[in-house]
Amino acid sequence: QVQLVESGGGSVQPGGSLRLSCAASESIFSFNTMGWYRQVSGKQRELVAQFMRFGSPNYADSVKGRFTISRDYAKNMVFLQMNGLKPEDTAVYYCYAGLPADRGSYWGQGTQVTVSS
């Protein structure tokens, strides 16, 4: 079983920045996907940004040009740099990993991001 532990959430004013981190309990090199989703209470969880095993990352249209996903294979971590934050970015952000060979998928516990003046 894989554990994902997020950190870095908090409160920030509009236009501010936050950096989320997600640490995996094993090597992320073979993961099929790894990335970030977010959820507002009462709404469906939505993709924010993710890496597939190969190729460029995918971003939700609403965050393109503002958010950047990155990963560190040596530390088994994925990051989400969020710049130009808007009130509509307020949500609980979840780290997600999809594993190969029918090993399933995993979620972190979530970290709250609040953008408010």
HUBELWO-V982214 format. One record per backbone hydrogen bond with DSSP energy under -1.0 kcal/mol. NH is the residue of the N-H (numbers start at 1). CO is the residue of the C=O. If there is no record, write none. Layout:
# HUBELWO-V982214
NH | CO
NH | CO
This chain:
# HUBELWO-V982214
5 | 23
7 | 21
10 | 112
12 | 114
15 | 85
16 | 13
18 | 82
20 | 80
21 | 7
22 | 78
23 | 5
24 | 76
25 | 3
31 | 28
32 | 98
33 | 98
34 | 51
35 | 96
36 | 49
37 | 94
38 | 46
39 | 92
43 | 40
46 | 38
48 | 36
49 | 36
50 | 58
51 | 34
53 | 32
58 | 50
60 | 48
63 | 60
66 | 63
67 | 63
68 | 81
70 | 79
72 | 77
77 | 72
78 | 22
79 | 70
80 | 20
81 | 68
82 | 18
83 | 66
85 | 16
89 | 86
90 | 87
91 | 113
92 | 39
93 | 111
94 | 37
96 | 35
97 | 106
98 | 33
99 | 104
103 | 100
106 | 97
108 | 95
111 | 93
113 | 91
114 | 10
116 | 12
